[in-house]
Amino acid sequence: MRFSSFSLSLISLLWFAALPATADTLQTWSFDRSRNQLNFTTDEGVQPTAQLVPSPARIVIDLPGIRLDRPKINQLVGGNVKSIRIAKFERETTRLVIDLDPAYTVDAQKVLVRGTSPTQWTVQLPILQGVTPNLSLTGNNPIAIAVATPPPAPTPPPKTYSTLIPAGQQLTWLKDRLSSIRKTYPNLSTGLLFVDLQTGDYVDFNSDKVYPTASVIKLPILIAFLQDVDAGKINLNESWTMTRDVIVGGSGEFQDLPVNSKFTAQNVIDKMITISDNTAANMVIKRMGGIKYVNQRFAQLGLTNTRLRDWLPDLDGTNTTTLKELAQVLAMLDRQSILSRTSQANALDILRRVKNRKLLAAGLGQGATIAHKTGYIGTMLGDAGIIEMPNGKRYIGAVIVESDRADSAWDFVPEVSQTVYSYFNNQPRFK
């Protein structure tokens, strides 16, 4: 067998896949016919293995730790490469197969598998002009193909999630550990962001992705509301009447009380956060001036993706935010940059009394506190808050999980939280 060069003068990308943005997956692949070169990228770093297999002749590349989040692929190519096949070889291994035309051969030593980075790889096939006896494939045993070790990923420049937090570096050990945890929950689409409030060091998975918020949206609503209190637009002692138009189901206890029941503004915001009362949240939105006004207040806070599109409980998930913007709100609260000292203390007190302790709070050690807001609408759950440890370490944590497997999502968040807490509790050992 031999390889002959193609007559195409331009790169021919036979297939390109943009796969879902989940962890440790094969993201894209393409075959350049003019160069006899397979290119692929992964979401996380990988060290492939490769071999030349006879009868029929094919090159097999395995990607350990990389998942394929779609059905197997069989793409016809033509020429000296018959087809490219991609499938899940094992639960955590994706296999790429280059099927060779039987009329050609290839020397395994001339196949170059190289990574320009831990996530970007090429498989270069030799281009031969003459017929060459395939001495290397006289037996039936596969022949190993050398795989070069890619250069390490460059150290990213310092990054900040708020002008109020120092620019920090990615916490590599912690990110790798959380990547491993994410692999054990393949049915979940997860976003994670943890930021050290002192150093700005961080772990980030999908912090810019726009997610549905469920009741987590009540966190920025609370901050915007207390800004209006500081501006003199609202008094916390004023009496509100619960009219029929704001009463809704879901979480909370106001819905079970008589129409026209009266509460102080302070009592309403307390219930909106601590027991995630949806009727209370709608009373707050109505008193502030409605959905349009609340969105204007979000924009004034610099939030571009945090949007209120429906009254609570918003079971369709139309209200949105990003983890990065939740971190920005929490940083502003922590640094007292947008609230008076009195309103800051009020907000932190309410957020520390949230009743739901099953998510981030479940992973914290004894003596730690968390000022946070949770949310859940069946296909999504989330939690975002400021964690303070007994040793004085303080950090922001924000997690959103999308899945129809609610049971595993409730297990995932505490496991992640416990891992992060343990890291910060023993940080000198890991750095």
KOLDOKOL-923263 format. One record per residue (C-alpha): residue in one letter; x, y, z. Coordinates in Angstrom, 3 decimals. Layout:
BEGIN
+---+----------+----------+----------+
: r :       c1 :       c2 :       c3 :
+---+----------+----------+----------+
: A :        X :        Y :        Z :
...
+---+----------+----------+----------+
REM end
This chain:
BEGIN
+---+----------+----------+----------+
: r :       c1 :       c2 :       c3 :
+---+----------+----------+----------+
: M :    0.000 :    0.000 :    0.000 :
: R :    0.995 :    3.627 :   -0.369 :
: F :   -0.384 :    7.075 :    0.221 :
: S :   -0.760 :    9.434 :   -2.703 :
: S :   -1.182 :   13.156 :   -2.351 :
: F :   -4.507 :   14.785 :   -3.078 :
: S :   -4.916 :   17.279 :   -5.893 :
: L :   -6.946 :   19.704 :   -3.792 :
: S :   -5.186 :   23.029 :   -3.405 :
: L :   -7.312 :   24.306 :   -0.529 :
: I :   -8.029 :   22.840 :    2.861 :
: S :  -11.068 :   20.601 :    2.672 :
: L :  -12.810 :   20.361 :    6.012 :
: L :  -14.921 :   17.279 :    5.572 :
: W :  -16.756 :   17.628 :    8.839 :
: F :  -16.776 :   20.009 :   11.787 :
: A :  -18.557 :   19.331 :   15.037 :
: A :  -19.386 :   21.931 :   17.658 :
: L :  -20.349 :   19.768 :   20.593 :
: P :  -22.133 :   20.825 :   23.773 :
: A :  -20.033 :   22.805 :   26.210 :
: T :  -19.745 :   20.127 :   28.878 :
: A :  -16.575 :   19.074 :   30.624 :
: D :  -14.028 :   16.660 :   29.152 :
: T :  -15.598 :   16.186 :   25.737 :
: L :  -14.380 :   16.012 :   22.159 :
: Q :  -15.261 :   19.518 :   21.005 :
: T :  -14.350 :   19.678 :   17.300 :
: W :  -12.681 :   17.629 :   14.607 :
: S :  -11.876 :   18.076 :   10.922 :
: F :   -9.873 :   16.313 :    8.226 :
: D :   -7.644 :   18.364 :    5.938 :
: R :   -7.507 :   16.357 :    2.702 :
: S :   -4.787 :   18.479 :    1.134 :
: R :   -2.457 :   17.670 :    4.033 :
: N :   -3.675 :   14.207 :    5.007 :
: Q :   -4.148 :   15.596 :    8.482 :
: L :   -6.780 :   14.995 :   11.155 :
: N :   -7.295 :   17.862 :   13.606 :
: F :   -9.290 :   17.706 :   16.822 :
: T :   -9.793 :   19.675 :   20.014 :
: T :  -11.004 :   18.685 :   23.457 :
: D :  -12.589 :   20.618 :   26.292 :
: E :   -9.946 :   19.474 :   28.778 :
: G :   -6.322 :   18.405 :   28.333 :
: V :   -5.713 :   14.856 :   27.068 :
: Q :   -2.784 :   12.544 :   26.286 :
: P :   -3.908 :   10.338 :   23.369 :
: T :   -2.671 :    6.858 :   22.529 :
: A :   -2.385 :    5.709 :   18.903 :
: Q :   -1.762 :    2.506 :   16.968 :
: L :   -1.717 :    1.184 :   13.412 :
: V :   -4.000 :   -1.838 :   13.108 :
: P :   -3.932 :   -4.309 :   10.145 :
: S :   -6.721 :   -6.288 :    8.443 :
: P :   -8.254 :   -3.909 :    7.548 :
: A :   -5.618 :   -1.206 :    7.854 :
: R :   -6.627 :    1.637 :   10.118 :
: I :   -5.168 :    4.134 :   12.560 :
: V :   -6.816 :    4.126 :   15.988 :
: I :   -6.517 :    7.097 :   18.345 :
: D :   -7.926 :    6.767 :   21.862 :
: L :   -8.644 :    9.797 :   24.044 :
: P :   -8.721 :    8.625 :   27.685 :
: G :  -10.905 :   10.725 :   29.975 :
: I :  -12.728 :   12.330 :   27.038 :
: R :  -16.422 :   11.716 :   26.446 :
: L :  -18.433 :   11.870 :   23.217 :
: D :  -21.726 :   13.635 :   23.859 :
: R :  -23.482 :   12.497 :   20.681 :
: P :  -24.102 :    9.276 :   18.728 :
: K :  -21.180 :    7.607 :   16.974 :
: I :  -20.035 :    9.152 :   13.694 :
: N :  -19.035 :    7.496 :   10.409 :
: Q :  -17.955 :   10.065 :    7.821 :
: L :  -16.911 :    8.926 :    4.316 :
: V :  -13.818 :   10.683 :    3.013 :
: G :  -12.522 :    9.144 :   -0.214 :
: G :   -9.020 :    8.826 :   -1.631 :
: N :   -6.435 :    7.109 :    0.505 :
: V :   -8.592 :    7.639 :    3.580 :
: K :  -11.862 :    5.750 :    3.272 :
: S :  -13.610 :    7.185 :    6.291 :
: I :  -13.314 :    8.722 :    9.748 :
: R :  -15.181 :    6.995 :   12.556 :
: I :  -15.726 :    8.395 :   16.044 :
: A :  -17.401 :    6.515 :   18.876 :
: K :  -17.386 :    5.987 :   22.610 :
: F :  -14.856 :    3.206 :   23.221 :
: E :  -15.356 :    3.093 :   26.972 :
: R :  -17.421 :    5.240 :   29.316 :
: E :  -14.626 :    7.779 :   29.678 :
: T :  -12.747 :    7.176 :   26.413 :
: T :  -13.509 :    8.446 :   22.911 :
: R :  -12.026 :    6.542 :   19.961 :
: L :  -11.186 :    8.062 :   16.571 :
: V :  -10.511 :    5.640 :   13.700 :
: I :   -8.960 :    6.575 :   10.349 :
: D :   -9.895 :    3.811 :    7.882 :
: L :   -7.236 :    3.449 :    5.148 :
: D :   -7.728 :    2.422 :    1.533 :
: P :   -6.432 :   -1.188 :    1.129 :
: A :   -4.440 :   -0.108 :   -1.948 :
: Y :   -2.116 :    1.998 :    0.172 :
: T :    0.105 :    1.477 :    3.147 :
: V :    1.662 :    3.640 :    5.783 :
: D :    4.701 :    3.324 :    7.986 :
: A :    3.665 :    3.662 :   11.638 :
: Q :    6.915 :    5.504 :   12.382 :
: K :    5.934 :    8.221 :    9.913 :
: V :    2.552 :    8.937 :   11.446 :
: L :    2.932 :   12.010 :   13.633 :
: V :    0.530 :   12.575 :   16.516 :
: R :    1.283 :   15.950 :   18.022 :
: G :   -0.373 :   18.429 :   20.333 :
: T :    0.102 :   22.147 :   19.956 :
: S :   -1.450 :   22.309 :   23.433 :
: P :   -3.025 :   19.762 :   25.804 :
: T :   -6.397 :   20.389 :   24.102 :
: Q :   -5.403 :   20.819 :   20.417 :
: W :   -4.049 :   17.862 :   18.426 :
: T :   -3.141 :   16.810 :   14.900 :
: V :   -2.620 :   13.363 :   13.358 :
: Q :   -0.351 :   13.825 :   10.350 :
: L :   -0.386 :   10.971 :    7.822 :
: P :    2.606 :   10.661 :    5.446 :
: I :    2.024 :   11.494 :    1.774 :
: L :    3.822 :    8.888 :   -0.370 :
: Q :    4.157 :    8.801 :   -4.144 :
: G :    5.407 :    5.308 :   -4.938 :
: V :    4.198 :    1.838 :   -4.021 :
: T :    5.951 :    0.675 :   -0.862 :
: P :    5.753 :   -2.910 :    0.449 :
: N :    3.935 :   -2.860 :    3.756 :
: L :    6.487 :   -4.839 :    5.737 :
: S :    5.200 :   -3.427 :    8.992 :
: L :    1.792 :   -5.031 :    8.547 :
: T :    2.842 :   -8.593 :    7.728 :
: G :    1.429 :   -9.832 :   11.056 :
: N :   -1.885 :   -9.261 :   12.763 :
: N :   -0.640 :   -7.338 :   15.773 :
: P :   -1.270 :   -3.591 :   16.135 :
: I :    1.788 :   -1.359 :   15.955 :
: A :    2.109 :    1.448 :   18.483 :
: I :    2.415 :    4.968 :   17.106 :
: A :    4.514 :    7.406 :   19.069 :
: V :    2.560 :   10.308 :   20.575 :
: A :    4.475 :   13.446 :   21.408 :
: T :    3.826 :   15.105 :   24.742 :
: P :    2.354 :   18.537 :   24.072 :
: P :    3.829 :   21.669 :   25.566 :
: P :    2.127 :   22.668 :   28.817 :
: A :   -0.752 :   25.063 :   28.555 :
: P :    0.474 :   28.634 :   28.969 :
: T :   -0.191 :   30.259 :   32.308 :
: P :   -3.209 :   32.483 :   31.768 :
: P :   -2.840 :   36.160 :   32.599 :
: P :   -4.349 :   37.309 :   35.887 :
: K :   -8.126 :   37.544 :   35.721 :
: T :  -10.648 :   39.440 :   37.790 :
: Y :  -14.388 :   38.966 :   38.232 :
: S :  -15.001 :   42.401 :   39.677 :
: T :  -13.127 :   45.667 :   39.933 :
: L :  -13.534 :   45.175 :   43.683 :
: I :  -11.582 :   41.887 :   43.723 :
: P :   -7.846 :   41.621 :   42.950 :
: A :   -6.854 :   39.983 :   39.665 :
: G :   -5.901 :   36.408 :   40.477 :
: Q :   -4.600 :   33.185 :   38.946 :
: Q :   -6.456 :   30.010 :   38.171 :
: L :   -6.255 :   27.454 :   40.976 :
: T :   -4.930 :   24.593 :   38.859 :
: W :   -5.014 :   21.802 :   41.438 :
: L :   -8.550 :   22.646 :   42.478 :
: K :   -9.744 :   22.975 :   38.888 :
: D :   -8.348 :   19.526 :   38.053 :
: R :  -10.030 :   18.037 :   41.113 :
: L :  -13.379 :   19.596 :   40.233 :
: S :  -12.968 :   18.386 :   36.647 :
: S :  -12.682 :   14.848 :   37.995 :
: I :  -15.860 :   15.296 :   40.030 :
: R :  -17.735 :   16.633 :   37.010 :
: K :  -16.795 :   13.480 :   35.079 :
: T :  -18.646 :   11.366 :   37.614 :
: Y :  -21.880 :   13.250 :   36.842 :
: P :  -22.045 :   12.895 :   33.034 :
: N :  -25.762 :   13.731 :   32.869 :
: L :  -25.336 :   17.178 :   34.400 :
: S :  -24.533 :   20.440 :   32.644 :
: T :  -22.701 :   22.422 :   35.284 :
: G :  -21.345 :   25.901 :   35.823 :
: L :  -18.989 :   26.601 :   38.731 :
: L :  -17.239 :   29.722 :   39.941 :
: F :  -15.217 :   30.094 :   43.143 :
: V :  -13.170 :   33.225 :   43.836 :
: D :  -10.872 :   33.963 :   46.792 :
: L :  -11.940 :   37.408 :   47.988 :
: Q :   -8.464 :   38.222 :   49.282 :
: T :   -6.253 :   37.096 :   46.403 :
: G :   -8.694 :   36.904 :   43.478 :
: D :   -7.507 :   33.351 :   42.692 :
: Y :  -10.314 :   31.395 :   41.092 :
: V :  -11.794 :   28.263 :   39.541 :
: D :  -14.114 :   28.846 :   36.608 :
: F :  -16.308 :   26.527 :   34.576 :
: N :  -18.747 :   28.324 :   32.252 :
: S :  -19.032 :   31.518 :   34.310 :
: D :  -20.064 :   33.541 :   31.224 :
: K :  -22.803 :   31.129 :   30.154 :
: V :  -26.335 :   32.521 :   30.489 :
: Y :  -28.419 :   30.272 :   32.731 :
: P :  -31.999 :   30.273 :   34.009 :
: T :  -31.991 :   31.570 :   37.556 :
: A :  -34.982 :   30.134 :   39.424 :
: S :  -35.034 :   31.826 :   42.843 :
: V :  -31.361 :   32.837 :   42.690 :
: I :  -32.671 :   35.957 :   40.894 :
: K :  -33.932 :   37.094 :   44.307 :
: L :  -30.332 :   37.892 :   45.304 :
: P :  -29.860 :   40.825 :   42.875 :
: I :  -33.496 :   41.836 :   43.493 :
: L :  -32.688 :   42.168 :   47.207 :
: I :  -29.615 :   44.301 :   46.508 :
: A :  -31.473 :   46.605 :   44.091 :
: F :  -34.344 :   46.919 :   46.577 :
: L :  -32.052 :   47.915 :   49.434 :
: Q :  -30.424 :   50.498 :   47.173 :
: D :  -33.870 :   52.053 :   46.786 :
: V :  -34.224 :   51.988 :   50.568 :
: D :  -30.901 :   53.843 :   50.889 :
: A :  -32.109 :   56.352 :   48.278 :
: G :  -35.216 :   57.080 :   50.353 :
: K :  -37.640 :   55.632 :   47.782 :
: I :  -38.870 :   52.903 :   50.144 :
: N :  -39.136 :   52.649 :   53.917 :
: L :  -38.607 :   49.252 :   55.536 :
: N :  -41.335 :   50.018 :   58.092 :
: E :  -44.034 :   50.814 :   55.561 :
: S :  -47.024 :   48.459 :   55.401 :
: W :  -47.735 :   46.446 :   52.245 :
: T :  -50.984 :   44.760 :   51.282 :
: M :  -50.826 :   41.337 :   49.623 :
: T :  -53.211 :   41.737 :   46.700 :
: R :  -54.527 :   38.816 :   44.680 :
: D :  -52.425 :   39.601 :   41.595 :
: V :  -49.125 :   38.829 :   43.341 :
: I :  -50.157 :   35.540 :   44.957 :
: V :  -48.523 :   32.500 :   43.320 :
: G :  -47.650 :   28.913 :   44.164 :
: G :  -44.336 :   27.229 :   44.700 :
: S :  -42.172 :   27.964 :   47.716 :
: G :  -43.315 :   30.214 :   50.527 :
: E :  -46.093 :   30.635 :   53.067 :
: F :  -47.713 :   33.938 :   52.029 :
: Q :  -49.821 :   32.119 :   49.426 :
: D :  -51.726 :   30.371 :   52.226 :
: L :  -52.683 :   33.599 :   53.992 :
: P :  -55.850 :   35.634 :   53.282 :
: V :  -55.874 :   38.112 :   50.416 :
: N :  -55.196 :   41.670 :   51.648 :
: S :  -52.982 :   40.452 :   54.485 :
: K :  -50.559 :   43.173 :   55.547 :
: F :  -46.810 :   42.988 :   56.150 :
: T :  -43.953 :   45.401 :   56.668 :
: A :  -41.478 :   45.737 :   53.829 :
: Q :  -38.782 :   44.285 :   56.075 :
: N :  -40.900 :   41.188 :   56.714 :
: V :  -41.514 :   40.708 :   52.992 :
: I :  -37.849 :   40.836 :   51.956 :
: D :  -37.002 :   38.525 :   54.857 :
: K :  -39.459 :   35.877 :   53.611 :
: M :  -38.424 :   36.411 :   49.973 :
: I :  -34.908 :   35.282 :   50.853 :
: T :  -34.998 :   33.030 :   53.908 :
: I :  -37.790 :   30.719 :   52.728 :
: S :  -37.688 :   31.843 :   49.070 :
: D :  -41.309 :   32.991 :   49.168 :
: N :  -42.431 :   33.639 :   45.573 :
: T :  -45.426 :   35.743 :   46.554 :
: A :  -43.149 :   37.920 :   48.673 :
: A :  -40.780 :   38.318 :   45.720 :
: N :  -43.653 :   39.475 :   43.505 :
: M :  -44.672 :   41.986 :   46.170 :
: V :  -41.118 :   43.381 :   46.144 :
: I :  -41.021 :   43.603 :   42.341 :
: K :  -44.428 :   45.310 :   42.263 :
: R :  -43.469 :   47.831 :   44.966 :
: M :  -40.235 :   48.699 :   43.181 :
: G :  -42.137 :   49.518 :   39.979 :
: G :  -42.461 :   46.266 :   38.058 :
: I :  -40.278 :   44.059 :   35.883 :
: K :  -39.109 :   46.844 :   33.570 :
: Y :  -37.929 :   48.973 :   36.471 :
: V :  -36.109 :   46.087 :   38.156 :
: N :  -34.242 :   45.383 :   34.912 :
: Q :  -33.226 :   49.036 :   34.735 :
: R :  -31.814 :   48.702 :   38.224 :
: F :  -29.898 :   45.572 :   37.174 :
: A :  -28.424 :   47.495 :   34.246 :
: Q :  -27.346 :   50.290 :   36.594 :
: L :  -25.483 :   47.662 :   38.604 :
: G :  -23.570 :   46.736 :   35.436 :
: L :  -25.405 :   43.436 :   34.923 :
: T :  -25.957 :   42.762 :   31.230 :
: N :  -27.248 :   39.185 :   31.326 :
: T :  -29.208 :   39.264 :   34.584 :
: R :  -32.765 :   39.822 :   33.408 :
: L :  -36.204 :   39.450 :   34.931 :
: R :  -38.672 :   38.401 :   32.229 :
: D :  -41.450 :   36.855 :   34.277 :
: W :  -42.923 :   37.066 :   37.736 :
: L :  -41.914 :   34.362 :   40.141 :
: P :  -41.892 :   31.340 :   40.243 :
: D :  -40.888 :   31.420 :   36.508 :
: L :  -41.100 :   27.654 :   36.059 :
: D :  -40.131 :   27.991 :   32.382 :
: G :  -36.751 :   29.440 :   33.328 :
: T :  -37.014 :   32.698 :   31.372 :
: N :  -35.267 :   34.810 :   34.040 :
: T :  -31.518 :   34.654 :   33.447 :
: T :  -28.090 :   35.430 :   34.862 :
: T :  -24.462 :   34.290 :   34.683 :
: L :  -22.217 :   33.066 :   37.458 :
: K :  -19.859 :   35.947 :   36.768 :
: E :  -22.614 :   38.491 :   37.318 :
: L :  -23.718 :   36.764 :   40.512 :
: A :  -20.103 :   37.029 :   41.694 :
: Q :  -20.100 :   40.732 :   40.811 :
: V :  -23.220 :   41.319 :   42.898 :
: L :  -21.735 :   39.416 :   45.835 :
: A :  -18.467 :   41.332 :   45.565 :
: M :  -20.362 :   44.639 :   45.641 :
: L :  -22.260 :   43.466 :   48.689 :
: D :  -19.091 :   42.275 :   50.431 :
: R :  -17.161 :   45.469 :   49.739 :
: Q :  -20.085 :   47.728 :   50.744 :
: S :  -19.712 :   49.566 :   47.436 :
: I :  -23.421 :   49.894 :   46.659 :
: L :  -25.215 :   49.771 :   50.000 :
: S :  -25.016 :   51.752 :   53.201 :
: R :  -23.483 :   50.018 :   56.189 :
: T :  -26.973 :   49.481 :   57.626 :
: S :  -28.367 :   47.966 :   54.428 :
: Q :  -25.284 :   45.804 :   53.948 :
: A :  -25.699 :   44.398 :   57.457 :
: N :  -29.402 :   43.843 :   56.796 :
: A :  -28.720 :   41.961 :   53.546 :
: L :  -26.016 :   39.758 :   55.045 :
: D :  -28.172 :   38.921 :   58.048 :
: I :  -31.082 :   37.853 :   55.831 :
: L :  -28.871 :   35.862 :   53.446 :
: R :  -27.204 :   34.023 :   56.350 :
: R :  -30.617 :   32.833 :   57.544 :
: V :  -31.604 :   31.045 :   54.314 :
: K :  -33.356 :   27.823 :   55.334 :
: N :  -32.177 :   25.674 :   52.426 :
: R :  -28.923 :   24.104 :   53.647 :
: K :  -28.740 :   21.302 :   51.069 :
: L :  -26.452 :   22.862 :   48.460 :
: L :  -23.294 :   24.931 :   49.083 :
: A :  -23.985 :   25.040 :   52.824 :
: A :  -23.993 :   21.224 :   53.009 :
: G :  -20.307 :   21.079 :   52.044 :
: L :  -18.985 :   23.557 :   54.603 :
: G :  -17.052 :   22.731 :   57.753 :
: Q :  -18.104 :   23.413 :   61.306 :
: G :  -18.028 :   27.096 :   62.207 :
: A :  -18.253 :   28.349 :   58.609 :
: T :  -20.991 :   30.786 :   57.585 :
: I :  -22.587 :   31.427 :   54.214 :
: A :  -24.672 :   34.412 :   53.073 :
: H :  -26.390 :   33.032 :   49.978 :
: K :  -29.481 :   32.434 :   47.882 :
: T :  -30.573 :   29.118 :   46.418 :
: G :  -32.933 :   28.317 :   43.568 :
: Y :  -34.664 :   25.283 :   42.091 :
: I :  -37.201 :   24.725 :   39.292 :
: G :  -36.888 :   21.002 :   38.584 :
: T :  -34.524 :   21.088 :   35.601 :
: M :  -32.184 :   23.612 :   37.207 :
: L :  -30.821 :   24.307 :   40.644 :
: G :  -28.340 :   26.878 :   41.819 :
: D :  -26.735 :   28.556 :   44.787 :
: A :  -24.552 :   31.642 :   45.134 :
: G :  -23.070 :   33.224 :   48.207 :
: I :  -20.180 :   34.483 :   50.316 :
: I :  -18.513 :   31.835 :   52.481 :
: E :  -16.503 :   32.768 :   55.567 :
: M :  -14.323 :   30.102 :   57.173 :
: P :  -13.222 :   29.894 :   60.846 :
: N :   -9.616 :   30.489 :   59.722 :
: G :  -10.623 :   33.851 :   58.234 :
: K :  -10.574 :   32.762 :   54.573 :
: R :  -13.474 :   34.234 :   52.600 :
: Y :  -14.555 :   33.315 :   49.124 :
: I :  -17.429 :   33.608 :   46.681 :
: G :  -19.117 :   30.438 :   45.479 :
: A :  -21.660 :   30.207 :   42.656 :
: V :  -23.018 :   27.000 :   41.130 :
: I :  -25.759 :   26.345 :   38.586 :
: V :  -26.713 :   22.837 :   37.422 :
: E :  -29.046 :   21.983 :   34.552 :
: S :  -30.432 :   18.449 :   34.347 :
: D :  -33.571 :   16.352 :   34.408 :
: R :  -31.805 :   14.184 :   36.996 :
: A :  -32.572 :   16.285 :   40.053 :
: D :  -31.376 :   13.600 :   42.469 :
: S :  -27.784 :   13.596 :   41.191 :
: A :  -27.719 :   17.399 :   40.954 :
: W :  -28.492 :   17.652 :   44.681 :
: D :  -25.544 :   15.334 :   45.353 :
: F :  -23.179 :   17.155 :   43.007 :
: V :  -23.308 :   20.612 :   44.601 :
: P :  -22.451 :   19.521 :   48.182 :
: E :  -19.583 :   17.375 :   46.888 :
: V :  -18.149 :   20.312 :   44.964 :
: S :  -18.648 :   22.636 :   47.926 :
: Q :  -16.898 :   20.250 :   50.301 :
: T :  -13.956 :   19.890 :   47.908 :
: V :  -13.524 :   23.663 :   47.592 :
: Y :  -13.868 :   24.191 :   51.331 :
: S :  -11.264 :   21.501 :   52.070 :
: Y :   -8.903 :   23.072 :   49.550 :
: F :   -9.101 :   26.506 :   51.137 :
: N :   -8.849 :   24.965 :   54.593 :
: N :   -5.573 :   23.263 :   53.606 :
: Q :   -4.404 :   25.669 :   50.936 :
: P :   -0.705 :   25.869 :   51.911 :
: R :   -0.438 :   22.117 :   51.313 :
: F :   -1.608 :   22.424 :   47.709 :
: K :    0.005 :   25.642 :   46.508 :
+---+----------+----------+----------+
REM end
